[in-house]
Amino acid sequence: SSPRTIGGLEFEPDLVWLKDRSGSNWHRWQNSVVGANKLLYSNSENGEATDENNGHINAFTNDGFILDDASGGAVNTNGSNYIAWCWKAGGTAVTNNDGSITSSISANQEAGFSIVTFTGTGSAGTVGHGLGKAPAVVITKRRNASQAWFTHHKNISNGHYLRLNGVNGQGGDTNVYPNNMSTTNTFAVGGDDGVNGNGSTYVSYCWAEIPGYSKFGSYKGNGNANGPYVECGFRPSLVIYKRITNNDNWGMHDSARDPYNPVYRFLYPDLNNAEWSSGSQDYFEFYSSGFKLSQNATMTNGNGESYIFMAWAEQPEVTPFGSQSNAR
């Protein structure tokens, strides 16, 4: 059916990342700053699409979103399974002049998340992000033309980056993200067309670490089914990870698809593949204060390999009433 309203979030989302679990439709990223009906795809370098006829989100509501075009297949095919990961930023965007490049930002400092849009200058500069603390992760995508999803993570080398849409390990180019690029008020971009081409338009998604709610870090694999335990300070709801010392796909696991251990269903942010759900490899276990690798697949736990991760809590560990147990 079209339109179809999906509700129950208990907040109005500013970013919705949606994926068809049953089929090979593309990942869909839509945000409130540029407009709900404008799409980017993390498995593709394609520029921004509007009202894409294979299915899209047409609007955000006070507790969810409205899907459009049921016949397209990517968002509402009869009987297919879907997932949406949703973040709340700061609602209507405001102008920010903290950097040398003017930006529009929608920022939620409490949750450590902002959506930033700006027009490139072609020369190295800085962009305000509105978080009030240095972001641990910045993902930048060119909107008006094809380009990679250039990703900075605090645990990769200075002046290096990853591509969210690719398998490559960390690459170095200070013309993309300069050394020491994240500060309390801004992040830095070089003059590369992927992040700051003259006259091109960009969107950046920025996350700062909030103790008890989000964690961005790294771990080293041991190549054993009894893999490393990664402390987060909370029970994870979503974990996204990438091997950085060799080429490999990105992966993502969450507690919505696997409410009980093991957490084995996963999707690739960089591929349009349907959900992997055999349970025979690459699975995690979520615990009250972190996650554990429980297989020896190189994508998650290669011996001596280094990985970065991004994790968000199923519920914040620290509340106005004190900490609370969140055992699984």
KOLDOPA-25536 format. One record per residue (C-alpha): residue number from 0; x, y, z. Coordinates in Angstrom, 2 decimals, always signed. Layout:
residues N
[atom NUM, [X, Y, Z]];
...
END
This chain:
residues 328
[atom 0, [+0.00, +0.00, +0.00]];
[atom 1, [+1.10, +3.55, -0.61]];
[atom 2, [+1.40, +5.75, +1.32]];
[atom 3, [+2.10, +3.72, +4.45]];
[atom 4, [+2.93, +5.21, +7.87]];
[atom 5, [+5.53, +3.54, +10.11]];
[atom 6, [+5.28, +4.77, +13.71]];
[atom 7, [+6.19, +4.00, +17.29]];
[atom 8, [+9.66, +5.56, +17.49]];
[atom 9, [+8.64, +7.96, +20.30]];
[atom 10, [+10.59, +10.73, +18.54]];
[atom 11, [+10.65, +12.53, +15.19]];
[atom 12, [+13.63, +11.18, +13.22]];
[atom 13, [+16.02, +13.43, +11.33]];
[atom 14, [+17.95, +10.57, +9.69]];
[atom 15, [+16.41, +7.29, +8.56]];
[atom 16, [+18.62, +4.60, +7.04]];
[atom 17, [+16.37, +1.94, +5.51]];
[atom 18, [+17.21, -1.43, +3.94]];
[atom 19, [+15.23, -4.25, +2.33]];
[atom 20, [+16.26, -7.36, +4.27]];
[atom 21, [+14.61, -9.83, +1.87]];
[atom 22, [+16.03, -8.57, -1.40]];
[atom 23, [+18.91, -6.79, -3.07]];
[atom 24, [+17.49, -3.28, -3.06]];
[atom 25, [+19.87, -0.46, -2.22]];
[atom 26, [+20.40, +1.09, +1.21]];
[atom 27, [+18.45, +4.34, +1.55]];
[atom 28, [+19.66, +7.33, +3.60]];
[atom 29, [+17.16, +10.20, +3.96]];
[atom 30, [+17.32, +13.20, +6.27]];
[atom 31, [+15.21, +16.14, +7.37]];
[atom 32, [+17.76, +18.83, +6.44]];
[atom 33, [+17.72, +18.30, +2.67]];
[atom 34, [+14.20, +16.79, +2.62]];
[atom 35, [+12.79, +13.38, +3.35]];
[atom 36, [+12.20, +12.54, -0.32]];
[atom 37, [+15.87, +12.98, -1.31]];
[atom 38, [+17.95, +9.79, -1.21]];
[atom 39, [+21.57, +8.72, -1.05]];
[atom 40, [+22.73, +5.11, -1.09]];
[atom 41, [+25.62, +3.86, +1.09]];
[atom 42, [+26.33, +0.98, -1.30]];
[atom 43, [+26.77, +3.37, -4.24]];
[atom 44, [+28.69, +6.51, -5.20]];
[atom 45, [+25.58, +7.87, -6.97]];
[atom 46, [+24.57, +11.44, -6.36]];
[atom 47, [+21.33, +12.38, -4.65]];
[atom 48, [+18.01, +11.19, -6.12]];
[atom 49, [+14.59, +12.80, -5.59]];
[atom 50, [+11.33, +10.83, -5.23]];
[atom 51, [+13.07, +7.68, -6.40]];
[atom 52, [+10.47, +5.45, -8.03]];
[atom 53, [+11.73, +2.19, -6.56]];
[atom 54, [+10.43, +3.41, -3.20]];
[atom 55, [+11.39, +6.09, -0.73]];
[atom 56, [+10.41, +7.91, +2.45]];
[atom 57, [+8.18, +10.82, +1.58]];
[atom 58, [+7.94, +12.54, +4.97]];
[atom 59, [+8.90, +12.30, +8.63]];
[atom 60, [+6.24, +12.30, +11.34]];
[atom 61, [+6.36, +13.00, +15.07]];
[atom 62, [+7.04, +9.30, +15.76]];
[atom 63, [+8.17, +7.78, +12.47]];
[atom 64, [+7.95, +8.23, +8.71]];
[atom 65, [+5.70, +7.78, +5.68]];
[atom 66, [+6.66, +5.40, +2.86]];
[atom 67, [+5.78, +6.07, -0.76]];
[atom 68, [+5.63, +3.92, -3.91]];
[atom 69, [+4.82, +0.39, -2.75]];
[atom 70, [+5.21, -0.99, -6.29]];
[atom 71, [+8.91, -0.11, -6.42]];
[atom 72, [+9.92, -2.88, -4.02]];
[atom 73, [+12.66, -1.18, -2.04]];
[atom 74, [+10.54, -0.06, +0.91]];
[atom 75, [+7.20, -1.91, +1.08]];
[atom 76, [+6.83, -5.02, -1.09]];
[atom 77, [+4.03, -7.23, +0.20]];
[atom 78, [+5.52, -9.84, +2.54]];
[atom 79, [+9.12, -8.61, +2.40]];
[atom 80, [+11.09, -7.73, +5.52]];
[atom 81, [+12.69, -4.33, +6.13]];
[atom 82, [+14.71, -2.53, +8.78]];
[atom 83, [+15.20, +1.14, +9.55]];
[atom 84, [+17.85, +2.65, +11.82]];
[atom 85, [+16.72, +6.09, +12.97]];
[atom 86, [+18.50, +9.01, +14.65]];
[atom 87, [+17.19, +12.25, +16.12]];
[atom 88, [+19.26, +15.33, +15.37]];
[atom 89, [+18.02, +18.84, +16.16]];
[atom 90, [+15.06, +19.29, +13.82]];
[atom 91, [+15.04, +22.36, +11.58]];
[atom 92, [+18.55, +23.29, +10.47]];
[atom 93, [+20.22, +26.56, +11.43]];
[atom 94, [+23.12, +28.46, +9.87]];
[atom 95, [+26.53, +27.86, +11.45]];
[atom 96, [+29.58, +30.10, +10.91]];
[atom 97, [+32.04, +28.37, +13.27]];
[atom 98, [+34.16, +27.22, +10.32]];
[atom 99, [+35.65, +28.95, +7.32]];
[atom 100, [+32.89, +27.31, +5.23]];
[atom 101, [+29.32, +28.26, +6.20]];
[atom 102, [+27.16, +25.25, +7.02]];
[atom 103, [+23.56, +24.42, +7.88]];
[atom 104, [+23.30, +22.12, +10.88]];
[atom 105, [+20.72, +20.12, +12.75]];
[atom 106, [+22.43, +19.12, +15.99]];
[atom 107, [+21.48, +17.07, +19.04]];
[atom 108, [+24.29, +17.63, +21.54]];
[atom 109, [+22.71, +15.37, +24.17]];
[atom 110, [+22.80, +12.40, +21.80]];
[atom 111, [+26.02, +13.49, +20.07]];
[atom 112, [+24.62, +13.57, +16.53]];
[atom 113, [+24.41, +16.26, +13.87]];
[atom 114, [+23.54, +16.54, +10.20]];
[atom 115, [+25.61, +19.13, +8.35]];
[atom 116, [+25.17, +20.47, +4.82]];
[atom 117, [+27.50, +22.86, +3.01]];
[atom 118, [+28.68, +24.00, -0.41]];
[atom 119, [+32.30, +23.28, -1.29]];
[atom 120, [+34.93, +25.90, -2.03]];
[atom 121, [+37.68, +23.78, -3.61]];
[atom 122, [+40.17, +24.93, -0.97]];
[atom 123, [+41.01, +23.36, +2.37]];
[atom 124, [+38.80, +24.72, +5.15]];
[atom 125, [+36.76, +23.95, +8.25]];
[atom 126, [+33.05, +23.25, +8.71]];
[atom 127, [+30.97, +23.81, +11.87]];
[atom 128, [+29.25, +20.70, +13.21]];
[atom 129, [+27.31, +22.01, +16.23]];
[atom 130, [+28.10, +19.17, +18.64]];
[atom 131, [+30.02, +21.14, +21.24]];
[atom 132, [+32.67, +18.40, +21.36]];
[atom 133, [+34.91, +16.83, +18.76]];
[atom 134, [+33.10, +14.22, +16.64]];
[atom 135, [+34.49, +10.69, +16.73]];
[atom 136, [+33.01, +9.85, +13.32]];
[atom 137, [+32.34, +12.05, +10.29]];
[atom 138, [+30.82, +10.64, +7.09]];
[atom 139, [+30.73, +13.04, +4.12]];
[atom 140, [+28.91, +12.44, +0.81]];
[atom 141, [+28.80, +14.62, -2.26]];
[atom 142, [+25.16, +15.19, -3.13]];
[atom 143, [+25.11, +16.71, -6.61]];
[atom 144, [+27.44, +14.19, -8.30]];
[atom 145, [+28.95, +10.75, -7.89]];
[atom 146, [+31.59, +10.35, -5.21]];
[atom 147, [+32.58, +7.96, -2.42]];
[atom 148, [+31.28, +8.17, +1.15]];
[atom 149, [+34.45, +9.48, +2.83]];
[atom 150, [+34.52, +8.37, +6.45]];
[atom 151, [+36.71, +9.59, +9.29]];
[atom 152, [+36.95, +7.58, +12.53]];
[atom 153, [+38.97, +8.64, +15.53]];
[atom 154, [+40.79, +5.29, +15.63]];
[atom 155, [+42.26, +5.36, +12.14]];
[atom 156, [+45.58, +7.04, +11.39]];
[atom 157, [+45.92, +10.82, +11.14]];
[atom 158, [+45.11, +12.09, +7.65]];
[atom 159, [+43.50, +8.79, +6.65]];
[atom 160, [+39.95, +7.82, +5.73]];
[atom 161, [+37.68, +4.91, +4.88]];
[atom 162, [+34.99, +4.66, +2.21]];
[atom 163, [+31.62, +3.57, +3.58]];
[atom 164, [+30.69, +2.30, +0.12]];
[atom 165, [+33.91, +0.31, -0.38]];
[atom 166, [+36.02, -2.55, +0.93]];
[atom 167, [+39.39, -0.78, +1.07]];
[atom 168, [+41.34, -0.57, +4.29]];
[atom 169, [+42.28, +2.87, +5.54]];
[atom 170, [+43.79, +5.15, +2.91]];
[atom 171, [+45.83, +8.29, +3.45]];
[atom 172, [+45.22, +11.65, +1.77]];
[atom 173, [+45.24, +14.89, +3.74]];
[atom 174, [+43.48, +16.52, +0.79]];
[atom 175, [+40.38, +14.62, +1.96]];
[atom 176, [+40.51, +14.86, +5.75]];
[atom 177, [+43.57, +16.74, +7.06]];
[atom 178, [+45.53, +15.70, +10.13]];
[atom 179, [+43.80, +16.38, +13.46]];
[atom 180, [+40.63, +17.21, +11.59]];
[atom 181, [+38.08, +17.18, +14.44]];
[atom 182, [+37.79, +19.97, +17.02]];
[atom 183, [+35.13, +21.05, +19.52]];
[atom 184, [+33.39, +23.26, +16.96]];
[atom 185, [+34.54, +22.19, +13.49]];
[atom 186, [+35.85, +19.40, +11.30]];
[atom 187, [+38.39, +20.01, +8.54]];
[atom 188, [+38.15, +19.14, +4.85]];
[atom 189, [+40.79, +19.36, +2.14]];
[atom 190, [+40.16, +20.46, -1.42]];
[atom 191, [+39.30, +17.02, -2.81]];
[atom 192, [+36.09, +16.86, -4.87]];
[atom 193, [+34.87, +14.05, -2.62]];
[atom 194, [+34.51, +16.37, +0.36]];
[atom 195, [+34.91, +19.98, -0.84]];
[atom 196, [+34.73, +20.51, -4.60]];
[atom 197, [+34.14, +24.10, -5.66]];
[atom 198, [+30.37, +24.68, -5.97]];
[atom 199, [+29.43, +21.09, -5.12]];
[atom 200, [+26.93, +20.32, -2.37]];
[atom 201, [+27.65, +17.95, +0.53]];
[atom 202, [+26.07, +16.34, +3.55]];
[atom 203, [+28.07, +15.19, +6.57]];
[atom 204, [+26.82, +12.97, +9.38]];
[atom 205, [+28.74, +13.59, +12.63]];
[atom 206, [+28.72, +11.55, +15.82]];
[atom 207, [+30.42, +12.43, +19.11]];
[atom 208, [+30.88, +9.85, +21.83]];
[atom 209, [+28.37, +10.07, +24.71]];
[atom 210, [+29.33, +7.85, +27.71]];
[atom 211, [+26.64, +5.28, +28.42]];
[atom 212, [+24.96, +5.90, +25.05]];
[atom 213, [+27.49, +5.65, +22.20]];
[atom 214, [+30.99, +4.28, +21.77]];
[atom 215, [+33.40, +4.56, +18.84]];
[atom 216, [+36.56, +2.54, +19.12]];
[atom 217, [+38.76, -0.27, +17.84]];
[atom 218, [+39.73, -3.84, +18.65]];
[atom 219, [+42.22, -6.42, +17.44]];
[atom 220, [+41.12, -9.85, +16.27]];
[atom 221, [+42.55, -13.11, +17.58]];
[atom 222, [+41.38, -15.51, +14.84]];
[atom 223, [+39.62, -17.68, +17.41]];
[atom 224, [+35.94, -18.58, +17.88]];
[atom 225, [+36.45, -17.36, +21.45]];
[atom 226, [+36.99, -13.84, +20.19]];
[atom 227, [+37.72, -10.56, +21.98]];
[atom 228, [+35.24, -8.86, +24.27]];
[atom 229, [+34.75, -5.16, +23.52]];
[atom 230, [+33.69, -2.94, +26.43]];
[atom 231, [+31.16, -0.22, +25.55]];
[atom 232, [+29.69, +0.75, +28.90]];
[atom 233, [+26.19, -0.26, +27.73]];
[atom 234, [+24.24, -3.05, +26.05]];
[atom 235, [+24.47, -2.40, +22.30]];
[atom 236, [+21.49, -1.90, +20.07]];
[atom 237, [+23.52, -1.44, +16.87]];
[atom 238, [+27.16, -2.20, +16.04]];
[atom 239, [+28.78, -1.22, +12.72]];
[atom 240, [+32.33, -2.41, +12.06]];
[atom 241, [+35.09, -2.51, +9.45]];
[atom 242, [+38.46, -4.23, +9.12]];
[atom 243, [+41.02, -1.47, +8.45]];
[atom 244, [+44.29, -3.37, +8.01]];
[atom 245, [+43.07, -5.24, +4.91]];
[atom 246, [+40.27, -5.00, +2.38]];
[atom 247, [+36.91, -6.24, +3.63]];
[atom 248, [+33.25, -5.31, +3.68]];
[atom 249, [+31.56, -3.24, +6.34]];
[atom 250, [+29.07, -5.11, +8.53]];
[atom 251, [+26.24, -4.25, +10.90]];
[atom 252, [+24.41, -6.20, +13.60]];
[atom 253, [+21.54, -5.05, +15.81]];
[atom 254, [+19.26, -6.18, +18.61]];
[atom 255, [+16.03, -5.49, +16.69]];
[atom 256, [+16.63, -8.37, +14.28]];
[atom 257, [+18.26, -10.60, +16.93]];
[atom 258, [+16.77, -9.81, +20.35]];
[atom 259, [+18.59, -12.83, +21.85]];
[atom 260, [+22.15, -14.11, +21.52]];
[atom 261, [+23.77, -15.00, +19.23]];
[atom 262, [+23.39, -11.86, +17.12]];
[atom 263, [+24.04, -13.37, +13.71]];
[atom 264, [+21.85, -11.58, +11.17]];
[atom 265, [+23.88, -8.92, +9.41]];
[atom 266, [+23.82, -6.57, +6.46]];
[atom 267, [+26.63, -4.93, +4.53]];
[atom 268, [+26.40, -1.10, +4.45]];
[atom 269, [+28.54, -1.14, +1.29]];
[atom 270, [+26.56, -3.82, -0.59]];
[atom 271, [+22.93, -4.15, -1.66]];
[atom 272, [+22.84, -7.85, -0.62]];
[atom 273, [+19.88, -9.27, +1.22]];
[atom 274, [+20.36, -10.06, +4.89]];
[atom 275, [+22.79, -12.82, +5.82]];
[atom 276, [+21.02, -15.01, +8.36]];
[atom 277, [+22.55, -18.49, +8.31]];
[atom 278, [+24.07, -18.11, +11.77]];
[atom 279, [+27.17, -20.03, +10.66]];
[atom 280, [+29.70, -17.19, +10.70]];
[atom 281, [+30.40, -13.57, +11.62]];
[atom 282, [+28.18, -13.57, +14.66]];
[atom 283, [+28.32, -11.44, +17.79]];
[atom 284, [+27.02, -11.71, +21.33]];
[atom 285, [+25.61, -8.61, +22.99]];
[atom 286, [+26.05, -8.26, +26.75]];
[atom 287, [+25.07, -5.71, +29.37]];
[atom 288, [+28.22, -3.63, +28.89]];
[atom 289, [+29.54, -4.50, +25.45]];
[atom 290, [+29.82, -7.14, +22.72]];
[atom 291, [+31.88, -10.25, +22.03]];
[atom 292, [+33.11, -11.76, +18.78]];
[atom 293, [+32.09, -15.42, +18.62]];
[atom 294, [+33.53, -16.59, +15.31]];
[atom 295, [+36.90, -16.44, +13.60]];
[atom 296, [+35.80, -14.99, +10.24]];
[atom 297, [+38.27, -12.43, +8.89]];
[atom 298, [+35.49, -9.90, +8.39]];
[atom 299, [+35.05, -9.63, +12.16]];
[atom 300, [+37.94, -11.41, +13.92]];
[atom 301, [+40.99, -12.14, +11.78]];
[atom 302, [+44.12, -13.00, +13.73]];
[atom 303, [+46.13, -9.82, +14.31]];
[atom 304, [+43.78, -7.71, +12.21]];
[atom 305, [+42.57, -4.29, +13.38]];
[atom 306, [+38.94, -3.20, +13.28]];
[atom 307, [+37.03, -0.01, +14.00]];
[atom 308, [+33.47, -0.01, +15.31]];
[atom 309, [+30.55, +2.30, +16.02]];
[atom 310, [+28.06, +1.25, +18.70]];
[atom 311, [+24.88, +2.72, +20.17]];
[atom 312, [+23.03, +1.65, +23.31]];
[atom 313, [+19.74, -0.21, +23.46]];
[atom 314, [+18.95, +2.12, +26.35]];
[atom 315, [+21.28, +4.65, +27.98]];
[atom 316, [+23.21, +3.10, +30.85]];
[atom 317, [+23.26, +6.34, +32.83]];
[atom 318, [+19.94, +8.08, +33.49]];
[atom 319, [+18.82, +11.00, +35.66]];
[atom 320, [+18.04, +8.34, +38.28]];
[atom 321, [+21.49, +6.72, +38.19]];
[atom 322, [+22.90, +3.73, +36.34]];
[atom 323, [+20.87, +0.60, +35.84]];
[atom 324, [+21.46, -3.02, +34.93]];
[atom 325, [+20.71, -3.92, +31.34]];
[atom 326, [+21.59, -7.60, +31.19]];
[atom 327, [+20.79, -9.65, +28.09]];
END
